[in-house]
Amino acid sequence: MPAPKSSPATQPTDTASADPALIQARAELDAAMERMRDSLKKNPDYVAAVNDKQAAGAQVAALRAKGEDSPDQIMPLAQRGLEAGQQIAQIERAAIAKDPDVVSAKAHLAAAIAAHNAAQGGAAAQAAPAIPGAAASAK
């Protein structure tokens, strides 16, 4: 599953790997996502879509192995695999949005990233030497 898109404000700075709050928040999100993925294995629509995608891929591979990989044969199977993949992604997105543990863990991670970045910005501002006239010349 692709990683969720985020803005630069929700991305930790380079020193994030040493921040225990970020490490814990990321571990919480990873654990919640793993539990959510495990629960999807009990969803018949999800299982059917995964099986359909795998079957389409296996059929394409079998045709190619036999040298019978004309576009007329491959395209319908590729389309079926693509549609199954889209269905899988849609089910996963819905499950992520509905799972209270994932929603909570994502909020906790976002707060940890914001706190980390604010602390880094504050530390950088305090560590930066004052440059006389810099504020005036920036206008």
C-alpha positions, 0 to 999 in steps of 0.5 A, a space after each residue: 500500500 502506498 504511503 499517505 501523502 503529506 505536506 512538508 509541515 508534517 514531515 520531520 526534520 533530519 534529526 527525527 530519527 533520534 527523537 524518542 517521541 517520533 519513534 514511539 508515535 511511528 511504532 504506534 502507527 505501524 502497529 495499528 496499520 498492521 492490525 488493520 491489515 490483518 483485519 482486512 484478511 477477514 473481509 471477503 471483498 478484500 480477499 476476493 480482490 487480492 485473489 483476483 489480482 494474483 490470479 490475473 498476474 499468474 495468468 499473464 506470467 503463464 502466457 508469457 512463459 508459453 510465448 503467447 503474450 500477444 496484446 489481445 491476450 494480455 490486455 484483458 488480464 492486465 486490466 482485470 489486475 489493475 481493477 482489482 488493485 484499485 479495489 484493494 486500494 479503495 478498501 484499504 483507504 476506507 479501512 484506514 479512515 474508519 479504524 479508530 486506532 489508525 486515526 488516533 495513531 496518525 494524529 499522534 504522529 502528526 502531533 509528534 512531528 509538529 512538536 519535533 519540527 517546532 523544537 528544531 525550528 526554535 533551537 535553530 533560531 536560538 543557535 543562529 547568531 544575530 546578523 546586524 541589519 539582516 531584518 532591515 535588508 530583508 524588507 
